[in-house]
Each structure stands twice: as C-alpha cells, then as structure tokens.
Amino acid sequence: MKKTILSLALTAVFGLVSFANPIDGEKKAVKTDESTVTWKAYKVAGSHTGTIALKSGALEFDGDTLTGGEFVVDMTTINTTDLQGDYKNKLDGHLSSDDFFSTASNPTATLVFTEVKPSGKNSYKVTGDLTIKGITAPVSFDVSIYGSKATATLKVDRTKYDVKYGSGIIGTAKDKLIYDEFDLVVDLQL
C-alpha cells in the first residue's frame, strides 16, 4: 500500500512538472533580405510576374520536424519584373490601388500555419490562414525543407480576398480577363 501511494505521489509530481514545463519547439527566423516571394498572375492574353518582400517570418520545428510558421508580407513592395518603364509603373500602381490590393489601407498580408502534416522526407502538407485586405481564408500548399532552405508554391484565389478587378469579364472585353488564381513561389533562407 505504501509503495502504491508513493508511486501515485511521484507520478503526480513528475506529471505536474512535465505539464508546467512543456517542451517548446525551436522557432527559426527567416532571413527576409535573403528570401524571395515571386508572384505570377495570368490573363487571357498572357501573364505578368513580379516580387513582393517579406517583412518578417519564422518556421517552428520540433527537432527536425516542421510544426508551424507565420509570415508578414509587405504589400507596399509589389513589384512587376516582366515590364519596364511606364508599363511597369502603371501596373505596379494599379496593383497597389483599390482595384487590387489597396496597399495604402492594407500595407501587410499575413500567413499563419494552422496544420502541418509530414508527407515525405523533408516534405509537408500545410494548411494556413492567409489574410489579404483584412480578409482571412484558408490555403493549402506543400513545403519542402533542406537544411537552412525552405520552398513552397501556393495557388491563391484572389476573389476570396475581394480582389475582383477584371474577374469574369465577358463579351468584347474578354481579352482583358484576369484569371482569379495567381501563383506564389516562396524561397526562404533560415
């Protein structure tokens, strides 16, 4: 009986100590100046590409296993890379306007991982909450991690974030149609 009471007491003490001091994962900050976010948007008559800067970001690990992440994107840095001169300036201004991302009133966008599942060696299926223009919607994508580098490709439906300019135009203006989905290719340095 004494051994049983002692065992229960020790179990309770060590259980409480473990509960009071949970093992926290390691949070690795992203080197924003060495990381890139490239976008590609499509329209009936072609496509445009560009970049946008990360303001901050981190990935969370338990040992070598990815468990979470969060990022802040500086929407004011929208930059078209496939055009030059007046065409580039016009498109950059239009993307920053209220027709698209309203960067004056929404200078940042965020992504917070809500679920991470291993899908292979160094690969993960991630679900997260993406917030653009103050509107949050879930996105799913794959992440690959090799040493101090991580890569991901996301397909984003812009209409979920009230970015509807040029969406679904019919008739003679159909050559101006902009597809609702755009791609983000993210290369992170940790």
C-alpha positions as a Markdown table, in Angstrom:
| # | Residue | x | y | z |
|---|---|---|---|---|
| 1 | Met | 0.0 | 0.0 | 0.0 |
| 2 | Lys | 2.9 | 2.4 | 0.9 |
| 3 | Lys | 4.5 | 1.7 | -2.5 |
| 4 | Thr | 1.3 | 2.4 | -4.3 |
| 5 | Ile | 0.8 | 5.7 | -2.6 |
| 6 | Leu | 4.5 | 6.6 | -3.2 |
| 7 | Ser | 4.1 | 5.7 | -6.8 |
| 8 | Leu | 1.0 | 7.7 | -7.2 |
| 9 | Ala | 2.6 | 10.7 | -5.5 |
| 10 | Leu | 5.7 | 10.5 | -7.7 |
| 11 | Thr | 3.6 | 10.2 | -10.8 |
| 12 | Ala | 1.6 | 13.2 | -9.8 |
| 13 | Val | 4.7 | 15.3 | -9.0 |
| 14 | Phe | 6.5 | 14.4 | -12.2 |
| 15 | Gly | 3.3 | 14.7 | -14.3 |
| 16 | Leu | 2.8 | 18.2 | -12.9 |
| 17 | Val | 6.4 | 19.2 | -13.6 |
| 18 | Ser | 6.1 | 17.9 | -17.2 |
| 19 | Phe | 2.9 | 19.8 | -17.6 |
| 20 | Ala | 4.3 | 23.0 | -16.1 |
| 21 | Asn | 7.3 | 22.9 | -18.4 |
| 22 | Pro | 6.2 | 21.7 | -21.8 |
| 23 | Ile | 8.9 | 21.1 | -24.4 |
| 24 | Asp | 8.8 | 24.1 | -26.7 |
| 25 | Gly | 9.8 | 23.7 | -30.3 |
| 26 | Glu | 12.5 | 25.8 | -31.9 |
| 27 | Lys | 11.4 | 28.9 | -33.8 |
| 28 | Lys | 13.8 | 29.8 | -36.7 |
| 29 | Ala | 13.5 | 33.4 | -38.0 |
| 30 | Val | 13.5 | 33.8 | -41.8 |
| 31 | Lys | 16.3 | 35.9 | -43.2 |
| 32 | Thr | 14.0 | 38.3 | -45.1 |
| 33 | Asp | 16.7 | 40.0 | -47.0 |
| 34 | Glu | 17.9 | 36.6 | -48.5 |
| 35 | Ser | 14.4 | 35.2 | -49.1 |
| 36 | Thr | 12.2 | 35.7 | -52.1 |
| 37 | Val | 8.5 | 35.7 | -52.8 |
| 38 | Thr | 7.7 | 35.7 | -56.6 |
| 39 | Trp | 4.2 | 36.1 | -57.9 |
| 40 | Lys | 2.8 | 35.1 | -61.3 |
| 41 | Ala | -0.7 | 36.3 | -62.5 |
| 42 | Tyr | -2.4 | 35.1 | -65.6 |
| 43 | Lys | -4.7 | 36.8 | -68.1 |
| 44 | Val | -6.2 | 35.6 | -71.4 |
| 45 | Ala | -3.6 | 37.5 | -73.4 |
| 46 | Gly | -0.6 | 36.3 | -71.3 |
| 47 | Ser | 0.8 | 36.8 | -67.8 |
| 48 | His | 2.9 | 39.0 | -65.5 |
| 49 | Thr | 5.5 | 38.2 | -62.9 |
| 50 | Gly | 7.0 | 40.1 | -60.1 |
| 51 | Thr | 8.2 | 40.0 | -56.5 |
| 52 | Ile | 7.0 | 41.1 | -53.1 |
| 53 | Ala | 9.1 | 41.4 | -49.9 |
| 54 | Leu | 8.7 | 39.5 | -46.7 |
| 55 | Lys | 8.6 | 41.9 | -43.7 |
| 56 | Ser | 9.1 | 39.1 | -41.1 |
| 57 | Gly | 8.6 | 35.3 | -40.8 |
| 58 | Ala | 9.6 | 32.3 | -38.8 |
| 59 | Leu | 9.2 | 28.5 | -39.1 |
| 60 | Glu | 8.7 | 26.4 | -36.0 |
| 61 | Phe | 10.3 | 23.0 | -35.5 |
| 62 | Asp | 10.2 | 20.1 | -33.0 |
| 63 | Gly | 13.7 | 18.7 | -33.6 |
| 64 | Asp | 13.9 | 18.5 | -37.4 |
| 65 | Thr | 10.2 | 18.3 | -37.9 |
| 66 | Leu | 8.3 | 21.3 | -39.1 |
| 67 | Thr | 5.4 | 22.1 | -36.8 |
| 68 | Gly | 4.3 | 25.7 | -37.6 |
| 69 | Gly | 5.1 | 29.0 | -39.2 |
| 70 | Glu | 3.9 | 32.6 | -39.6 |
| 71 | Phe | 4.8 | 35.3 | -42.1 |
| 72 | Val | 4.1 | 39.0 | -42.7 |
| 73 | Val | 4.4 | 40.3 | -46.3 |
| 74 | Asp | 5.0 | 43.9 | -47.1 |
| 75 | Met | 2.2 | 44.6 | -49.7 |
| 76 | Thr | 3.7 | 48.0 | -50.4 |
| 77 | Thr | 6.6 | 46.4 | -52.2 |
| 78 | Ile | 4.6 | 44.8 | -55.1 |
| 79 | Asn | 7.0 | 44.9 | -58.0 |
| 80 | Thr | 6.5 | 43.8 | -61.6 |
| 81 | Thr | 9.6 | 42.2 | -63.1 |
| 82 | Asp | 8.5 | 41.4 | -66.6 |
| 83 | Leu | 7.8 | 45.0 | -67.7 |
| 84 | Gln | 9.9 | 48.2 | -67.8 |
| 85 | Gly | 9.3 | 52.0 | -67.8 |
| 86 | Asp | 5.8 | 53.4 | -68.0 |
| 87 | Tyr | 4.1 | 50.0 | -68.4 |
| 88 | Lys | 5.8 | 48.7 | -65.2 |
| 89 | Asn | 5.0 | 51.8 | -63.2 |
| 90 | Lys | 1.4 | 51.7 | -64.4 |
| 91 | Leu | 0.9 | 48.1 | -63.5 |
| 92 | Asp | 2.7 | 48.5 | -60.1 |
| 93 | Gly | 0.4 | 51.4 | -59.3 |
| 94 | His | -2.7 | 49.6 | -60.4 |
| 95 | Leu | -1.8 | 46.5 | -58.2 |
| 96 | Ser | -1.4 | 48.8 | -55.2 |
| 97 | Ser | -4.7 | 50.6 | -55.9 |
| 98 | Asp | -8.1 | 49.8 | -54.5 |
| 99 | Asp | -8.8 | 47.8 | -57.7 |
| 100 | Phe | -6.5 | 45.2 | -56.4 |
| 101 | Phe | -4.6 | 45.1 | -53.0 |
| 102 | Ser | -5.4 | 48.5 | -51.5 |
| 103 | Thr | -1.9 | 48.8 | -50.1 |
| 104 | Ala | -2.4 | 52.3 | -48.6 |
| 105 | Ser | -5.0 | 50.9 | -46.2 |
| 106 | Asn | -3.7 | 47.3 | -46.1 |
| 107 | Pro | 0.1 | 47.5 | -46.1 |
| 108 | Thr | 0.6 | 43.9 | -44.9 |
| 109 | Ala | -0.7 | 40.5 | -45.6 |
| 110 | Thr | -0.2 | 37.5 | -43.2 |
| 111 | Leu | 0.0 | 33.7 | -43.4 |
| 112 | Val | -0.3 | 31.6 | -40.2 |
| 113 | Phe | 0.1 | 27.9 | -40.4 |
| 114 | Thr | -2.8 | 26.1 | -38.7 |
| 115 | Glu | -1.9 | 22.4 | -39.6 |
| 116 | Val | 1.3 | 20.8 | -40.7 |
| 117 | Lys | 1.5 | 17.1 | -41.7 |
| 118 | Pro | 4.6 | 15.3 | -42.9 |
| 119 | Ser | 4.1 | 14.0 | -46.4 |
| 120 | Gly | 7.6 | 12.5 | -47.2 |
| 121 | Lys | 11.2 | 13.1 | -46.5 |
| 122 | Asn | 11.7 | 16.8 | -45.9 |
| 123 | Ser | 8.1 | 17.5 | -47.3 |
| 124 | Tyr | 5.0 | 18.7 | -45.6 |
| 125 | Lys | 1.3 | 19.4 | -46.4 |
| 126 | Val | 0.4 | 22.7 | -44.8 |
| 127 | Thr | -2.9 | 24.4 | -44.2 |
| 128 | Gly | -2.8 | 28.0 | -43.1 |
| 129 | Asp | -4.9 | 31.2 | -42.7 |
| 130 | Leu | -3.9 | 33.7 | -45.4 |
| 131 | Thr | -5.1 | 37.3 | -44.7 |
| 132 | Ile | -5.2 | 39.8 | -47.6 |
| 133 | Lys | -7.0 | 43.2 | -47.3 |
| 134 | Gly | -8.2 | 42.2 | -43.8 |
| 135 | Ile | -10.0 | 39.1 | -45.2 |
| 136 | Thr | -8.8 | 35.7 | -43.9 |
| 137 | Ala | -9.3 | 32.4 | -45.9 |
| 138 | Pro | -7.7 | 29.0 | -45.7 |
| 139 | Val | -5.0 | 27.9 | -48.1 |
| 140 | Ser | -3.2 | 24.6 | -48.6 |
| 141 | Phe | 0.2 | 24.0 | -50.0 |
| 142 | Asp | 3.3 | 21.9 | -49.9 |
| 143 | Val | 6.6 | 22.9 | -48.2 |
| 144 | Ser | 10.0 | 21.3 | -48.7 |
| 145 | Ile | 12.9 | 21.9 | -46.3 |
| 146 | Tyr | 16.5 | 21.2 | -47.0 |
| 147 | Gly | 19.0 | 22.4 | -44.4 |
| 148 | Ser | 18.6 | 26.1 | -44.0 |
| 149 | Lys | 16.3 | 26.5 | -47.1 |
| 150 | Ala | 12.6 | 26.0 | -47.4 |
| 151 | Thr | 10.4 | 26.3 | -50.6 |
| 152 | Ala | 6.7 | 26.4 | -51.2 |
| 153 | Thr | 4.3 | 27.1 | -54.1 |
| 154 | Leu | 0.8 | 28.4 | -53.4 |
| 155 | Lys | -2.1 | 28.9 | -55.7 |
| 156 | Val | -4.3 | 31.8 | -54.3 |
| 157 | Asp | -7.8 | 32.6 | -55.4 |
| 158 | Arg | -7.8 | 36.4 | -55.3 |
| 159 | Thr | -11.6 | 36.7 | -55.3 |
| 160 | Lys | -11.7 | 35.2 | -51.7 |
| 161 | Tyr | -9.9 | 38.4 | -50.6 |
| 162 | Asp | -12.2 | 40.9 | -52.5 |
| 163 | Val | -9.6 | 41.3 | -55.3 |
| 164 | Lys | -12.1 | 41.1 | -58.2 |
| 165 | Tyr | -10.9 | 43.6 | -60.8 |
| 166 | Gly | -11.1 | 42.0 | -64.3 |
| 167 | Ser | -12.6 | 38.8 | -63.0 |
| 168 | Gly | -15.2 | 37.1 | -65.1 |
| 169 | Ile | -15.5 | 39.8 | -67.8 |
| 170 | Ile | -17.5 | 38.7 | -70.8 |
| 171 | Gly | -18.1 | 39.9 | -74.3 |
| 172 | Thr | -15.7 | 42.1 | -76.2 |
| 173 | Ala | -13.6 | 42.8 | -73.1 |
| 174 | Lys | -12.8 | 39.1 | -72.6 |
| 175 | Asp | -9.2 | 39.7 | -73.8 |
| 176 | Lys | -8.8 | 41.8 | -70.6 |
| 177 | Leu | -9.9 | 38.8 | -68.4 |
| 178 | Ile | -7.6 | 38.3 | -65.5 |
| 179 | Tyr | -7.7 | 34.8 | -64.1 |
| 180 | Asp | -8.8 | 34.5 | -60.5 |
| 181 | Glu | -5.9 | 32.4 | -59.3 |
| 182 | Phe | -2.3 | 33.5 | -59.1 |
| 183 | Asp | 0.8 | 31.7 | -58.0 |
| 184 | Leu | 3.3 | 32.5 | -55.3 |
| 185 | Val | 6.7 | 30.8 | -55.3 |
| 186 | Val | 8.4 | 31.2 | -51.9 |
| 187 | Asp | 12.1 | 30.6 | -51.3 |
| 188 | Leu | 13.1 | 31.0 | -47.7 |
| 189 | Gln | 16.5 | 31.2 | -46.1 |
| 190 | Leu | 16.6 | 30.4 | -42.4 |
